[in-house]
Amino acid sequence: MQGNSYDNRMAMFLAAACSQTYAQFENADGRFVVPQGYRVAEAFEAKSFGGTWERFGFILESDDRLVLAFRGTRSTTDWISDAIASQEKYKCVKDAGSTHRGISDIYYSARPAILPALKKLAPSGKWLFITGHSLGGALATLSAMDVKNAGFSHPVVYTYGAPRVGDPAFAHAYRERVKMSYRVYNTFDAVPLLPPQTYKPPRKETTYRYMHVKEGIPLQFNNGSVSANHVIGSYYRELAKQDPVYAAALERYNPGFPPQLS
């Protein structure tokens, strides 16, 4: 599979990779499970609100693929960054509209580590897959617009439960620049509804418009709470229902890599 169309097995594999970005953050030593055939090419940090540096993801490398994975919200400072929903001009590509200020600032802080690592890997000719869950999906979207600057003209993007990250001009620029992008969302998940399409900050006169970059690939599961309808494990389990044979093989050959199905 080279990324030309949506692939449920790739969606499952990358959802599992997203789950490991949380393990990377939560383990004191940054340890996480790396699937067979891959190595860690780069592990990076980013700054959320207040200048707090945190582990935010990694780049994996195999014989024919690269996987750039971003973590979602986990800390109080991440939540504050999520809430800074005013917009600023997207800095990485000319005339590409405006994006969420708090989330963009997180990406810009990680960029000095990510782009040089990708530039070193670009001559390999490997396919670059970019993925993220929740806030990480928004970061993956911002990164996908940027990686041409590191030598990757055709990234393949899979996001899960991602919020809106930019205005209509950004969404248009993204569709023109990133052709293979798959926004997976749960119809019972509240996060993809944020920020609202029209957002006016308290005590401000400016109104901002938000638009998703892609129509999206809907899943439909209701696990009874806002959290259970959003966590990456729930997304993985729903995808796994469509291919239990592959789910069993992924766990058998990579214990601890995919989220538990129980």
C-alpha positions as CSV (number, residue, x, y, z in Angstrom):
1,M,0.0,0.0,0.0
2,Q,1.5,3.3,-1.1
3,G,-1.1,5.7,0.2
4,N,-3.1,6.4,-2.9
5,S,-6.4,5.7,-1.2
6,Y,-7.8,5.2,2.3
7,D,-6.7,1.9,3.8
8,N,-8.3,0.5,7.0
9,R,-5.2,-1.5,7.9
10,M,-3.0,1.6,7.6
11,A,-5.6,3.5,9.6
12,M,-5.3,0.8,12.3
13,F,-1.5,0.8,12.3
14,L,-1.2,4.5,12.5
15,A,-3.9,4.7,15.3
16,A,-1.7,2.2,17.2
17,A,1.3,4.6,16.6
18,C,-0.8,7.4,17.9
19,S,-1.4,5.4,21.1
20,Q,2.3,5.1,21.6
21,T,2.8,8.9,21.6
22,Y,0.9,8.9,24.9
23,A,3.1,6.1,26.3
24,Q,6.1,8.2,25.3
25,F,4.7,11.2,27.2
26,E,3.6,9.2,30.3
27,N,6.7,7.1,30.8
28,A,9.4,8.9,32.8
29,D,12.1,7.7,30.4
30,G,10.1,8.4,27.2
31,R,9.9,4.7,26.5
32,F,7.3,3.3,24.0
33,V,6.7,0.2,21.9
34,V,8.3,0.3,18.5
35,P,6.7,-2.1,15.9
36,Q,8.8,-4.8,14.2
37,G,10.7,-3.6,11.2
38,Y,10.9,0.0,12.5
39,R,13.4,2.1,14.4
40,V,13.1,5.5,16.1
41,A,14.7,8.0,13.8
42,E,13.8,11.0,16.0
43,A,11.9,11.8,19.2
44,F,10.9,15.4,19.7
45,E,9.5,17.8,22.2
46,A,7.4,20.9,21.9
47,K,6.3,23.8,24.0
48,S,2.8,24.2,25.2
49,F,1.4,27.3,27.0
50,G,3.8,29.0,29.4
51,G,6.9,27.6,27.7
52,T,6.6,24.1,29.1
53,W,8.6,21.6,27.1
54,E,7.0,18.2,26.8
55,R,7.5,15.0,24.7
56,F,5.1,15.3,21.8
57,G,5.9,12.6,19.3
58,F,8.4,10.7,17.2
59,I,9.5,9.7,13.7
60,L,9.7,6.0,12.9
61,E,11.6,4.6,10.0
62,S,11.3,1.2,8.2
63,D,12.7,0.0,4.9
64,D,10.1,1.8,2.8
65,R,8.2,4.1,5.2
66,L,8.5,7.0,7.6
67,V,5.9,7.7,10.3
68,L,5.7,11.1,11.9
69,A,3.3,10.8,14.9
70,F,2.0,13.6,17.2
71,R,0.5,13.3,20.6
72,G,-2.8,14.8,21.7
73,T,-3.7,16.8,24.8
74,R,-2.4,15.4,28.1
75,S,-1.4,18.2,30.4
76,T,-3.0,21.4,31.8
77,T,-0.7,23.5,29.7
78,D,-1.9,21.6,26.6
79,W,-5.5,22.4,27.5
80,I,-4.7,26.1,27.8
81,S,-3.0,26.0,24.4
82,D,-6.1,24.3,22.9
83,A,-8.2,27.2,24.3
84,I,-6.2,30.0,22.7
85,A,-8.4,29.8,19.6
86,S,-7.6,33.2,18.0
87,Q,-5.8,32.9,14.7
88,E,-2.5,34.0,13.2
89,K,-1.1,33.7,9.7
90,Y,0.3,30.3,9.0
91,K,4.0,30.8,8.9
92,C,5.4,27.8,7.0
93,V,3.8,28.4,3.6
94,K,3.1,31.7,1.8
95,D,-0.5,32.8,1.4
96,A,-2.0,29.7,3.2
97,G,-4.5,31.4,5.4
98,S,-4.6,31.6,9.2
99,T,-4.5,28.9,11.9
100,H,-5.3,28.3,15.5
101,R,-2.8,30.4,17.5
102,G,-2.3,28.0,20.5
103,I,-1.9,24.9,18.5
104,S,0.3,26.5,15.8
105,D,2.7,27.8,18.5
106,I,3.1,24.2,19.7
107,Y,3.9,23.1,16.1
108,Y,6.3,25.9,15.5
109,S,8.3,25.0,18.7
110,A,8.7,21.4,17.4
111,R,9.5,22.4,13.9
112,P,13.3,23.0,14.5
113,A,13.6,19.3,15.5
114,I,11.2,17.8,13.0
115,L,12.3,19.5,9.7
116,P,16.0,18.8,9.9
117,A,15.3,15.1,10.8
118,L,13.1,14.8,7.8
119,K,15.6,16.5,5.5
120,K,18.1,13.9,6.4
121,L,15.6,11.1,5.6
122,A,14.2,12.7,2.4
123,P,16.9,11.3,0.0
124,S,15.8,7.7,0.9
125,G,12.7,8.1,-1.2
126,K,10.5,6.5,1.4
127,W,6.8,7.3,1.8
128,L,6.1,9.7,4.7
129,F,3.0,9.0,6.7
130,I,1.9,11.7,9.2
131,T,-0.6,10.9,12.0
132,G,-2.0,12.3,15.2
133,H,-5.0,12.0,17.5
134,S,-7.0,15.0,18.9
135,L,-4.6,17.9,19.3
136,G,-2.0,15.7,17.6
137,G,-4.3,15.5,14.6
138,A,-4.3,19.2,14.3
139,L,-0.5,19.2,14.7
140,A,-0.2,16.6,12.0
141,T,-2.3,18.8,9.7
142,L,-0.1,21.8,10.2
143,S,3.0,19.6,9.6
144,A,1.6,18.1,6.4
145,M,1.4,21.5,4.9
146,D,5.1,22.1,5.9
147,V,6.9,18.9,5.0
148,K,7.4,19.9,1.3
149,N,10.0,22.3,2.8
150,A,11.9,19.2,4.0
151,G,11.7,17.4,0.6
152,F,8.4,15.5,0.9
153,S,5.9,16.6,-1.7
154,H,3.3,13.8,-1.2
155,P,2.8,13.0,2.5
156,V,0.0,10.7,3.5
157,V,-2.0,11.9,6.4
158,Y,-4.3,10.0,8.8
159,T,-5.8,11.9,11.8
160,Y,-8.3,10.8,14.5
161,G,-10.7,12.9,16.3
162,A,-8.9,16.1,15.2
163,P,-10.3,19.6,15.9
164,R,-10.5,22.3,13.2
165,V,-7.2,24.0,12.9
166,G,-7.6,26.8,10.3
167,D,-9.8,29.2,8.4
168,P,-11.3,28.5,5.0
169,A,-8.3,29.9,3.2
170,F,-6.1,27.4,5.1
171,A,-8.5,24.6,4.3
172,H,-8.4,25.5,0.6
173,A,-4.6,25.7,0.6
174,Y,-4.4,22.3,2.4
175,R,-6.6,20.6,-0.2
176,E,-4.4,22.0,-3.0
177,R,-1.1,21.0,-1.3
178,V,-1.9,17.7,0.5
179,K,-3.8,15.3,-1.7
180,M,-3.7,12.1,0.4
181,S,-5.3,13.1,3.7
182,Y,-7.8,11.1,5.7
183,R,-9.6,12.7,8.6
184,V,-11.2,9.9,10.7
185,Y,-13.8,11.0,13.2
186,N,-16.5,9.6,15.4
187,T,-19.9,11.1,14.9
188,F,-20.3,11.0,18.8
189,D,-17.0,12.7,19.4
190,A,-17.2,16.4,20.5
191,V,-13.6,17.4,19.7
192,P,-14.0,17.5,15.9
193,L,-16.7,20.1,16.5
194,L,-14.2,22.4,18.0
195,P,-13.4,25.3,17.6
196,P,-16.9,26.2,16.3
197,Q,-17.1,27.2,12.7
198,T,-17.7,30.8,13.9
199,Y,-15.7,31.7,17.0
200,K,-15.7,35.1,18.8
201,P,-13.4,35.3,21.8
202,P,-14.8,36.8,25.0
203,R,-14.4,40.6,25.2
204,K,-13.0,40.8,21.7
205,E,-14.6,42.3,18.6
206,T,-12.9,40.0,16.1
207,T,-14.7,36.9,14.8
208,Y,-12.8,33.9,13.4
209,R,-14.0,31.3,11.0
210,Y,-12.9,27.7,11.2
211,M,-13.2,24.9,8.6
212,H,-12.1,21.3,8.5
213,V,-9.4,20.6,5.9
214,K,-11.3,17.5,4.6
215,E,-14.8,16.2,4.7
216,G,-13.8,13.2,6.8
217,I,-14.3,9.5,7.1
218,P,-17.0,8.9,9.8
219,L,-17.1,6.2,12.4
220,Q,-20.1,5.7,14.6
221,F,-19.6,4.5,18.2
222,N,-21.1,5.7,21.4
223,N,-19.3,4.4,24.5
224,G,-21.3,6.5,27.0
225,S,-19.0,9.4,27.8
226,V,-17.2,12.3,26.2
227,S,-13.9,10.8,27.0
228,A,-14.7,7.2,25.9
229,N,-16.0,8.6,22.6
230,H,-12.8,10.4,22.0
231,V,-9.8,8.4,23.2
232,I,-7.5,6.8,20.7
233,G,-8.2,3.3,22.1
234,S,-11.9,3.7,21.2
235,Y,-11.0,4.7,17.6
236,Y,-8.6,1.7,17.3
237,R,-11.2,-0.7,18.6
238,E,-13.8,0.5,16.1
239,L,-11.3,0.2,13.2
240,A,-10.3,-3.2,14.4
241,K,-13.9,-4.5,14.1
242,Q,-13.6,-4.0,10.4
243,D,-10.5,-6.3,10.2
244,P,-10.2,-8.5,13.3
245,V,-7.7,-10.8,11.5
246,Y,-5.2,-7.9,11.0
247,A,-5.9,-6.7,14.5
248,A,-4.9,-10.1,15.9
249,A,-1.8,-10.2,13.8
250,L,-0.7,-6.7,14.7
251,E,-1.0,-7.6,18.4
252,R,0.7,-11.0,18.0
253,Y,3.8,-9.7,16.2
254,N,3.9,-6.4,18.1
255,P,2.7,-7.0,21.7
256,G,1.8,-3.8,23.4
257,F,1.9,-1.7,20.3
258,P,-1.9,-1.5,19.5
259,P,-4.3,-0.5,22.2
260,Q,-5.9,-3.4,24.1
261,L,-9.2,-4.5,22.5
262,S,-10.7,-5.7,25.8
